[in-house]
Amino acid sequence: MDIQSYDGALHFATDAWTSPNHKVYVTVMVHFKHEGALISMLLDLVEVAKSHSGVNLAEAFMNILDEFGIEDKISSHCIEV
């Protein structure tokens, strides 16, 4: 499956943690339907050079999307509470 040409919705999940040796890691997974089947793929697991602040995690996330050529497939929706 080529996610660059996939025209359906892509859903992302991330997880970040600090290892016992004080290194920060983040994983990014993508979830989508293809021909009726649910597909989940690990895109990457990377070390974040700095602390796992929101800005640093967002930068790592965008770098991964860029590496896979899918940075144009995300949108943001504002939800008013």
N, C-alpha and C positions, 0 to 999 in steps of 0.2 A: 504494500500500500504506500503510495506516494502522497504524503500529507501536504506537500506544496500544492498539488493540483486538486486536493479534496475540497469540494465546494459546500460541504455541510458545516454545522457548528462544531467547533473544537472547544473542549472544556479542559482546563488545566488544574493540576493540583501540585502544591509545593510542600516541602517539609525542610526545615532548617534546624540544625542542632550544633552544639559545640562538643567536640570530642574530649575525652579525658586529658589529652595533651594540648588542649586549648585552641585547636584549629576549628574553624567554622566551615560547615558544609551545607549545601542546599541541593535538593533533588527537584526535578521538574518532570511531571508526567502529563501526558495528554490522553484524553478519553474522547471517543467518538463512535458513531454507528457506521458500519459499512455493510451493505447488503443485508440489513436486519440484525447483524451481529454486533455486540458491544466489543470495542477494541480498546485496550489500555496499553500504552507504550511508555517506557522510561526514556525520556529524551536525553537526560544527562544528570550526572552527579558531579558537582564541582566544589572546589574549595574556594571560599570567599576570603579574599586577602585581608579584609578588614573585619570589624565587628559585624554582627548580623542585624544591623539597623535596617529600617525599612528602605532607605535609599540604596544601601549596598545590596540588599536582596533584590530590589527592583532592577538594579543594574545587571546583576547576575542573570536574572530571569530574561531580560531583554537581550542580553548577549547570547543566551541559549536559543531564543526564538530567531535571532539573526543568523546564527550558525545553521539552523535548519531551514532558513528561507521562509519562515512563516510569521515574521514580525508584522506583516500587513493583515494578518488574519485575526487580530484581536480588536476588540472594541470595549469601550467602557460604558456602563449604564449607571446613571445616578439614581439612587433610591432615596427618596425623602422619607424620613422617619418622623 
